[in-house]
Amino acid sequence: MTAETSPAPAQRIAWIDVARGIAITLVVFHHSIQFLDATGWQVDALVQVTAMLSTFRMPLFFLVSGLLASSAIARLSFASLFWKRLALLVYLYALWCVIWWAWFLFVPRPFDPQTSPVGDLATAIYLPWSGLWFLYALILYTVAAWALRRLPRLAQLGLAFAVACLFATGIVTVSSSYTWRSVGTYFALFMTGVVCRQLVEAYARRVTVWWLLGSGAVLAAGTVALPSLPLQGVFRVALCVVGAAFGVSIAVILARSSVARRAVGALGSRTLPIYVLNSLLLALAVALLPVELLPGWLAAVLLTAVVITLALVIRRSVGSVSGIFTLPAPVQRFAARRLQTDRLETERSR
C-alpha cells in the first residue's frame, strides 16, 4: 500500500499502537538513566541524550492520547465521558498512588523528596507524583477538552498553546515540581490530537521517508539551537509539535513492516502496566545492583528491556484480576449500565 492510499481503520490503529510503543520504550529508557544517574552510575552522556529526546517522547504520547480521546470528547455528555474514560483514569491514579506510597516505604527512591513526594500521600491530590503525572494530566486534559469543545477549533488550539507557553516559559508555576510544568506544557499536544485528528490522520497517510528525514532534521536543528534562542519556552512548545510529527512519521514507517508492527505495536497496546510499574521495578533494581557492574549505557539498555519484560509478565499474571489495571468489576458493570442508559436517553431525545 502506498503512502497516498487511504488506509483501513485497522492500519491506522496499527501506527497508533506503534507510536505508543515507541513512546513507552523511550519513557522507560529515560527513567532507567535517571535511576542509574541518581545512584552513582556514569551515564552523563546518556543524560544529555535523553534530555534532548524530551521534545519527542511525551509529545508523541500526548498527541496520540488526544487522537484516541477525540471522538468521546466530541460526542458524549460529561456523565457519559466520565464513565467511559475519566472514572478509570481517576481510579488508576488513586490506586497506584497508594501502591507507590506503600512500595517506597520499603524500597529506597534515589530522588529529592521535593520532586517526588512519596512521604505524604495527600500531596498527590494537588501535586502529581513523578512517574504517575501522565494519568493526572490525562484527567485534567480530558475535562478541559470537553469544556472547550464548543468553541471554534482555532480558539481551542489558541487557548491550549497559550497555556503551554505560560507553563513552558515559567510565567505560570505551580509549586517547584517539574510535573506541573510538564502538565501545562503538553496540554497543547493533547489538544492538537483532539482538535486536529483529521489533519494528523491525513499527515499519517502521506508520510514518506522524506517526511521522516525532514521532520527529524528540523527537530535535531531545533534541539541544538534551543539553548541559544530567546523565549526558549515558546520555541520548546513549537519543537514539541515537530517532535510529535517526527514520532508519527517513524510510527507510520515502522507500521508498514509486519515484524515491527507486531513487535512495537504489542508494547503500544499494553502501555498502562509498563507505565505504572516501571519506576517501582527500576527502584528495586538499582537498589540491588552494584554500581558500575556494567558500563552505564549497557546497564540502561538492559534495564529498559528487563523492566518492560517484567511489567508485561506481571500484567499477564494478574491482569485478569479486576481492579488492578481496570475498574473493579462492580464499578465496570455500573459504568456500563450508566452508559447504556445515557445512550438510550440520547436516542429518545433525537
LINLINTA-V255270 format. One record per residue. N is the residue number from 0. RES is the residue in one letter. PSI is psi in whole degrees, -180 to 180 (none if undefined). Layout:
<<N | RES | PSI> <N | RES | PSI>>
This chain:
<<0 | M | 133> <1 | T | 165> <2 | A | -25> <3 | E | -16> <4 | T | 137> <5 | S | 119> <6 | P | 158> <7 | A | 159> <8 | P | -40> <9 | A | -35> <10 | Q | -35> <11 | R | -41> <12 | I | -36> <13 | A | -48> <14 | W | -30> <15 | I | -43> <16 | D | -39> <17 | V | -43> <18 | A | -44> <19 | R | -37> <20 | G | -42> <21 | I | -47> <22 | A | -45> <23 | I | -34> <24 | T | -43> <25 | L | -33> <26 | V | -46> <27 | V | -40> <28 | F | -43> <29 | H | -47> <30 | H | -37> <31 | S | -45> <32 | I | -42> <33 | Q | -48> <34 | F | -40> <35 | L | -44> <36 | D | -40> <37 | A | -18> <38 | T | 16> <39 | G | 5> <40 | W | 151> <41 | Q | 92> <42 | V | 31> <43 | D | -43> <44 | A | -40> <45 | L | -32> <46 | V | -41> <47 | Q | -40> <48 | V | -48> <49 | T | -28> <50 | A | -38> <51 | M | -25> <52 | L | 1> <53 | S | -23> <54 | T | 12> <55 | F | -53> <56 | R | -53> <57 | M | -36> <58 | P | -41> <59 | L | -44> <60 | F | -47> <61 | F | -34> <62 | L | -47> <63 | V | -39> <64 | S | -40> <65 | G | -40> <66 | L | -45> <67 | L | -27> <68 | A | -12> <69 | S | -43> <70 | S | -46> <71 | A | -40> <72 | I | -39> <73 | A | -35> <74 | R | -14> <75 | L | 150> <76 | S | 166> <77 | F | -38> <78 | A | -45> <79 | S | -40> <80 | L | -39> <81 | F | -49> <82 | W | -23> <83 | K | -37> <84 | R | -48> <85 | L | -38> <86 | A | -44> <87 | L | -45> <88 | L | -45> <89 | V | -45> <90 | Y | -47> <91 | L | -41> <92 | Y | -46> <93 | A | -47> <94 | L | -49> <95 | W | -22> <96 | C | -43> <97 | V | -44> <98 | I | -45> <99 | W | -47> <100 | W | -46> <101 | A | -42> <102 | W | -45> <103 | F | 3> <104 | L | -23> <105 | F | -28> <106 | V | 125> <107 | P | 142> <108 | R | 116> <109 | P | 49> <110 | F | 159> <111 | D | 126> <112 | P | -26> <113 | Q | -25> <114 | T | -8> <115 | S | 84> <116 | P | 72> <117 | V | -12> <118 | G | -21> <119 | D | 102> <120 | L | -32> <121 | A | -26> <122 | T | -19> <123 | A | -18> <124 | I | -37> <125 | Y | -11> <126 | L | 93> <127 | P | 134> <128 | W | 146> <129 | S | 127> <130 | G | -23> <131 | L | 2> <132 | W | -21> <133 | F | -43> <134 | L | -43> <135 | Y | -45> <136 | A | -42> <137 | L | -36> <138 | I | -51> <139 | L | -44> <140 | Y | -43> <141 | T | -43> <142 | V | -46> <143 | A | -43> <144 | A | -39> <145 | W | -41> <146 | A | -31> <147 | L | -3> <148 | R | -27> <149 | R | -6> <150 | L | 158> <151 | P | 149> <152 | R | -40> <153 | L | -36> <154 | A | -41> <155 | Q | -48> <156 | L | -40> <157 | G | -45> <158 | L | -43> <159 | A | -44> <160 | F | -31> <161 | A | -46> <162 | V | -46> <163 | A | -45> <164 | C | -37> <165 | L | -41> <166 | F | -42> <167 | A | -33> <168 | T | -11> <169 | G | 5> <170 | I | -40> <171 | V | 127> <172 | T | 149> <173 | V | 107> <174 | S | -171> <175 | S | 5> <176 | S | 140> <177 | Y | -21> <178 | T | -41> <179 | W | -36> <180 | R | -41> <181 | S | -43> <182 | V | -46> <183 | G | -41> <184 | T | -43> <185 | Y | 0> <186 | F | -36> <187 | A | -37> <188 | L | -42> <189 | F | -46> <190 | M | -31> <191 | T | -41> <192 | G | -40> <193 | V | -50> <194 | V | -34> <195 | C | 33> <196 | R | -47> <197 | Q | -38> <198 | L | -42> <199 | V | -43> <200 | E | -37> <201 | A | -41> <202 | Y | -45> <203 | A | -36> <204 | R | -25> <205 | R | 5> <206 | V | 133> <207 | T | 174> <208 | V | -33> <209 | W | -39> <210 | W | -41> <211 | L | -49> <212 | L | -40> <213 | G | -48> <214 | S | -35> <215 | G | -39> <216 | A | -42> <217 | V | -42> <218 | L | -44> <219 | A | -46> <220 | A | -43> <221 | G | -38> <222 | T | -40> <223 | V | -40> <224 | A | -22> <225 | L | -46> <226 | P | -23> <227 | S | 1> <228 | L | 148> <229 | P | 163> <230 | L | 54> <231 | Q | -36> <232 | G | -42> <233 | V | -46> <234 | F | -30> <235 | R | -42> <236 | V | -45> <237 | A | -39> <238 | L | -31> <239 | C | -37> <240 | V | -43> <241 | V | -41> <242 | G | -40> <243 | A | -40> <244 | A | -40> <245 | F | -42> <246 | G | -42> <247 | V | -41> <248 | S | -46> <249 | I | -46> <250 | A | -42> <251 | V | -45> <252 | I | -45> <253 | L | -36> <254 | A | -17> <255 | R | -12> <256 | S | 125> <257 | S | -36> <258 | V | -50> <259 | A | -38> <260 | R | -43> <261 | R | -43> <262 | A | -55> <263 | V | -37> <264 | G | -32> <265 | A | -39> <266 | L | -40> <267 | G | -27> <268 | S | 0> <269 | R | 39> <270 | T | -31> <271 | L | -54> <272 | P | -36> <273 | I | -43> <274 | Y | -49> <275 | V | -22> <276 | L | -21> <277 | N | -41> <278 | S | -34> <279 | L | -47> <280 | L | -37> <281 | L | -41> <282 | A | -42> <283 | L | -41> <284 | A | -48> <285 | V | -22> <286 | A | -27> <287 | L | -29> <288 | L | 132> <289 | P | 138> <290 | V | 137> <291 | E | 28> <292 | L | -34> <293 | L | 163> <294 | P | 144> <295 | G | -43> <296 | W | -39> <297 | L | -40> <298 | A | -41> <299 | A | -43> <300 | V | -46> <301 | L | -41> <302 | L | -42> <303 | T | -48> <304 | A | -44> <305 | V | -44> <306 | V | -42> <307 | I | -44> <308 | T | -45> <309 | L | -40> <310 | A | -40> <311 | L | -34> <312 | V | -43> <313 | I | -43> <314 | R | -43> <315 | R | -34> <316 | S | -40> <317 | V | 0> <318 | G | -25> <319 | S | -11> <320 | V | 120> <321 | S | 147> <322 | G | -1> <323 | I | -55> <324 | F | 6> <325 | T | 173> <326 | L | 149> <327 | P | 147> <328 | A | -45> <329 | P | -37> <330 | V | -39> <331 | Q | -44> <332 | R | -41> <333 | F | -43> <334 | A | -41> <335 | A | -41> <336 | R | -42> <337 | R | -42> <338 | L | -40> <339 | Q | -43> <340 | T | -45> <341 | D | -39> <342 | R | -43> <343 | L | -40> <344 | E | -38> <345 | T | -42> <346 | E | -39> <347 | R | -31> <348 | S | -10> <349 | R | none>>
